[in-house]
């Protein structure tokens, strides 16, 4: 396209001729410089007609002619990539997989509050329909059409305990969401194959919880249904609306607290506090613990109550109470522990308020500043009102106190002296060994009967 010493353009193409690139070569001695007409002739010869970048071309011509140096890798033209058609599909709600951010700086992190499980509530959005995206043909630098492709994403579909409404897949129940083979299920049971520890965090679940491994100290368990633990439960804080079944026994380390809405069944209870609405069944021993129930406490035939305080509304049945040279046990039967605790709470509050009222009255007698006297009087009036409310509450509790005069304590083995037994607030201190006895209330007095 000119003399051998004239400026020239060397052109190359990318795959599918989507881009055209060029090196601009300056003229040699006596040769003609590069110009737009020469470049246009090259483009025409190579049929480069679409997506031309004339601003970059003109700049390259100018730089090459002025510097007499090659200008390389200049984009001459760029085609348009085809845009694939994407069919409609359900995509999982990304918020379900989002993890809370760790605090910045030196803030302490309680990793027990982090959980790997996806817990959803009834009606929560599990997946949303992404509508079809139309495809668009592309074009290379020669003006040739590049047809678009159709992509069909796998997407997800609703499974167990889900429902589809329009463009949403929703949870039908509270539970754990599981995704398997692109199917979303919501399970009402959370199954943990190993132990509860930092890998699982605290367990907070609206349904049943099944734990194959032990539960480490320091981790909380809250369940809206029942909990089954196949090994030892090192309890810190646990609340269940349903039953608690522990195969390996419960260890509380003196601070563990259980609140059970159903029954409790375990091998042993040690250094723990447990409030249970229904039956308490302990195979071996209740040791240094406080156990309350609105039903029955029962151990195995050889089970023991050792250094513990136990409360049952209906019945206490055990193999033995106490151990020689051990801490004394206290057995309370026939009373509603919830009402007793509320009475004790109100009694304590009344005493505290009484001391506060007396102190405020003494201050009022010696205070001369009118503004300060007004503040003291206001505080005094509030304390008197709170004391009055607590007294009325206590009277109501005394009226509705539930006692079960049919309550009974049955001991298949020995009761060690020093044990205190109360039935419907009637005390019976054990001063000498008793063996195989039934203890109950008869005409307001405690009586002991031999077990058949």
Steps between C-alpha positions, in 0.01 A plus 500: 500500500794732453879507482715269711608790723148631561333474841291186537251315724529135612162353607410194708174349625384334818294182512182512292622837365339678795787751515749643252836627630777676312860611517561837332840508322661843431645581153866437421725760335317671215180303562148643527359544853194318622159655439134418556444421132770231505352346815151510349630308197645232732172474690309472174731230365464294821122568516519660845174691505343467849597653833776723362697708751592804288605717794766246595598450137555875439700533820721207402563653155600830657729340763669278241566784253632737765724257690612287203456202729259208467176526694395148591187322621246759391137387506357568154156351545301303756194289430197441720486176699168315478288512817370158598135444565446375855183313573304573818616316813466507879813626679562451872454810713865613547423642845457145629868425439627836623712483814518780757809715474760477770547821700800714410788595722563338834136421577455161662317243289275236655525229236233300684242735347593396144326201345550309173132404484242686293200551726187642335162616622161409358423721201865599443616532139727208407535569127385759250420458128744674272309584181613404151768725353474550126797412282668732253705415191856623483713624209869469422720771344404376150131568566420128519217400734588283799185322624430495874468181703226395737608416854276300731621542862427205724338711769328354805154373579299471815493175692378388841318762708518770234245662271525696177301819463549685175867588472588390857583174678402538867557298816187327627637449852770625734807280461834430334534558127702237314597514132572168331494418129351847438202425724422721800358321804407641839545249782332524839790305654858625530739204499858556615715199416790595728550707817365843579794741522656785308433321169125525563469798734200535729200297390187711458235310306119517481451123465646173626877474554689169476868504608714189447805632686563668836413861579796708618494739795413859412255430216128574519215293365155648436238279334139562408433126531701209646875436531676162487870474591668162454804576718584725797334840535737754659220749554538876524155620404227297331132565434262258327126516448488123473692211652872471573655154463869464586662157469830586665397711798492870585786699657431858609824609674292686757364757256315292242129583457234291328142609426301211356143535376451123477667205672866446590668164461870443566758275662602746774477868598801659667555858625209631302171688536207357306141627486277245328127515428441123469671182623867477596652156443860451615659157472789533749525810718407862566814651653546848654221636284169683525221331306145634481202338329123543487470122467711206622869438571611140464840330500590144417461229766861559604496871428591751769431858603826636644547849646215630287181700538211355304145628467206306354129571503387138476755236594867431568622143458864402544732218603661697784555845648834620633836349572680464832727801568352666192306822454139481618219486247171690516187343355190713435182340374141610448566868422505704179860614470416782257264659752751441782774675304272791420402528869866503601577764239220727627597444863857603424383807312271604784792479746732701274235767446432515875865581570499760224183666631645524851822654366309754287284605793811558712648714221179697472510589872851648478498658153451879496529578126145523352606370157680199648207432734272489197724244329513283813122518544445394139736206543326408828154507339618273217656253743183486712293435186733220386484344848121514493490332156738225614291438814183468293676262263617291795145478637376382162771234488407379848138463388580307183777286648456146369575214739461133431409316819522172309871562445730218608871427539605140441853377576594145404832508686630705792443858612806639682443704819525874444264487202214752514168397347201734460159409365260791449721714728486245784858421600647162586870502600653152475690437825566127461546275197183402316478224244239403241236752606214698357460847649174688459262744666213366710261737679760774483782289646793320337478120522741230388387165366704196398521430128354164403 
